[in-house]
Every structure is written in structure tokens, then in C-alpha cells.
Amino acid sequence: MEQSLFYAPDIQPDAAAYTMNEDTSKYCIQVLRHEKGDSVLLADGRGHRFTAVITDDNRKRCSVSIRQREQMPAPSPALRIAISFTKNASRIEWFLEKATEIGIQTIIPLVSQRTEKEKIKAERLQNILVAAMLQSKQFYLPDLQEPQPFEKVVNSNDPQKLIAHCLPEQKRELHQHMQPGKDTLILIGPEGDFTPEEIQQALAKGFEPVTLGNTRLRTETAGLVAVTLMNAKQREL
Amino acid sequence: MEQSLFYAPDIQPDAAAYTMNEDTSKYCIQVLRHEKGDSVLLADGRGHRFTAVITDDNRKRCSVSIRQREQMPAPSPALRIAISFTKNASRIEWFLEKATEIGIQTIIPLVSQRTEKEKIKAERLQNILVAAMLQSKQFYLPDLQEPQPFEKVVNSNDPQKLIAHCLPEQKRELHQHMQPGKDTLILIGPEGDFTPEEIQQALAKGFEPVTLGNTRLRTETAGLVAVTLMNAKQREL
């Protein structure tokens, strides 16, 4: 039986003890039935892995004593995706869960001309990221940023910049074109794609056009395929 | 405005005319507001692409006259995935939708020792495959087979056979190990993984162990990553 992993967003790196918030305490004590003396793991979402022992199995304020702290290696190079959020919230929430499981460092809600969703429910989405991080046994929480306009994102200076669009122009397969070992940003457009002007703007800024395959993918599927291929590409090193 | 694509499962390859079923007729006439004289596309799910013109815009029995038939190239080599269905139906339904969008030819519900879901709602799942095929503008419907026991699947003689498991044994990255150009079958286990006995059985039958990454993936996520990487690998040819 492997150890349970809980989220401790506000734990200090040098903490000797920690008290879980009410939700986490309830999950730990009531749902998972942990008791005083049980050994558990804590993640602060910033790469620290804490081994702890339950000292008070209070279902509202579960306290633990920290026995060990480990700094996990940061995912490198960094993968960033700027993706136009879908009108249908469940589709993008599904994307956030899966992208976190597979491994992504930064997610930027991209507001392009044809984007239909410009606001996000930050707290709700944050909870989805946390659950996926814990579920996939990771210790770094992806950075979900505030929505940003296309004009701002297109000016970012990531070492490797890619754009996946649907115009029948010269494009190369993402997994064949991308160079591993470089911090990378990819842009994924809305249903209805980027406008030709946006695509030209991106190319002028040094973004390289890539294709994700031969079928027409929904936005959230395109995002997932991009994260999967970029992540696999980085592991080739 | 691109042409609407509708499913015509029972159309004859040499048909001169066709009448849509009630659901499709309603969708075509009431929802999409198509009228007599409009040109539409039909897919039979077996690779035929029909160009047709609406001759009777009846919202219950929409009839069309076939103007052209095209045989689309079959996806080759074939990708087959045998995956243990999840207890939570929505997770595997999501997998079926996405795997179809990205491109998969055969899906086998795999019943292994730790599989918690042995029955499937064939009709409901079939509808999900059809919707995803049309949405992604494809003309071949994936073959969703009846659930099969591990013992039967492990005896299949696909040219390339892979198994993704979580035991810390020697494994290579799927996208680096897989050879493009070969019909391929991959096995994806249940939450809780295959049993060591099942893994040994598969290896003895010539299945090669592969890893899908460094994080711990849910069953449906592992399936999606596998389909994405296999599909990309085949396009390297």
C-alpha cells in the first residue's frame, strides 16, 4: 500500500509540524481513515516532498509532525501552453486535468480574436490542477496564469515558440520539428482557429507553424496532443 | 462555410439516393437549418465519402440525391488498443471520443484480473464514436469490439505488440521504441495495473514493455497518451 499524498500549499520548507485545512483533514481522516501514527506524504506544489506522521487525527484539524523533506527535481526544460479556453467549461477542465497528469509547467488562457471564453473560474480550476497533481504523484503544481490577450503572448521570448494552426500552409509535425532540451511555448487556437492576421503576427515574431496530425481536432484535444508530444519529445534527451 | 457531414450507416456504396433516419434528419433540417438544394456530405463509416444534394428537406425523413462517391484511403498501418474500461463510465467515454478524434482503428475493452468494469453500453458508446468521427471529419468508424479476456487478447498475432505497465522493470519510451509502418496493438491496464503474472504472460507472447512517461497516469489518460504517440509515430513515415 503506497503512502497517501496530500496538498499543503501553506507549509514552510523548514516546518517541523503542520496542520491540514478542514477539507484535507476530512479527506485524510474520514475518507481514507488514517489514524494517529500513520505516515503520510505532503506536497507544497513547489517541489518539496515532505514525509510526515499524523500526531492528531482530528477530522477538522489533522496535525502531522514532519520527519523528512526532499526537494524534487524541477521539470526541465519547461513546457508552456497558451490555449484558447472553450465555451464549454467541462472540456477545458478536462484538458487541465489531463495536461497536469501528463506534465505541463505553465498554462496561459489565450484570448484571441475568435476566443469565446475570456473569463476563468480560477479557484475551481486551481482545485482541478491540485487534484491531478496529487493523483499523478507529482510535486510541482502547474502555473495557471490569468487570461492574456494574443498580442501579449505573441511577444513572449521563450527559446522555442510554436503555433498550431489549421491553415493549409507549410507545416511540420510537432514531434519531428520540435527540438528537445529547450524551454518551449506552444499556441493553441479557438474553435474556428486563429485569424490569418494572428498567424502572420506569430510567424513574424518567430513562432514556427506545426501540425498535430491529419484529423481535425477540437481545441482541448489539440491542447492534449500538443502537451503529450512535447512532453515525450523532452524525454528523448 | 464548409459542408456539413452526416452519418449514413446503411447507405449502399452504389446508392443514387438516400433517406436519413429521424435523428439525423432533425439535426440536418431543424438544427442546422439545411434546405432543399443544399449540398451535404455523408459518411458510411467504412471509408466512403458521398457528396449529396437535399431533395426533400423533411425534418423526419430528409432525402438526398447522391452526386459523387469517393473511397477515402484507409488509415494504415492499423492501430489497435486493448484497454481496461474504468468503473467511472464518463472517463472511458471521454477516452473513446478523444481516441477517435486523434485516430484509432480498433478498440478492445480488455478484461484483466483487476478490471472493475466488464460490461459496456455498446449502443451509447457507438454513438460517441460516430459523433467524434463526424466532428473530426473522418470517414472510417473505429471498430469497438466486445469485451475480451486478457488471455484471448494476449494471444493475438499483431505484427507489433506493446504493453504499458507500471512495474519498475526495463522499459523503453513508446515513441522511441515503436517501429512505424507496422500494424500495432498496445495493452493498457486497469487502475492497479496488470498483475505480475499477466505481464509475464504478455512478455512470453512477444509483447514489448513500454513506458508512457514519468508521471503516474490514470487508465484513460494512459490510453490517450498511447494513441497520440502511436499515431504520431506512424506519421513519421
Interface residues (C-beta under 8 A of the other chain):
Chain A: W94 K98 E101 I102 G103 Q135 S136 K137 Q138 E173 L174 H175 Q176 G213 N214 T215 R216 L217 R218 T221 L224 V225 T228 L229 N231 A232 R235 E236
Chain B: W94 K98 E101 I102 G103 Q135 S136 K137 Q138 E173 L174 H175 Q176 G213 N214 T215 R216 L217 R218 T221 L224 V225 T228 L229 N231 A232 R235 E236
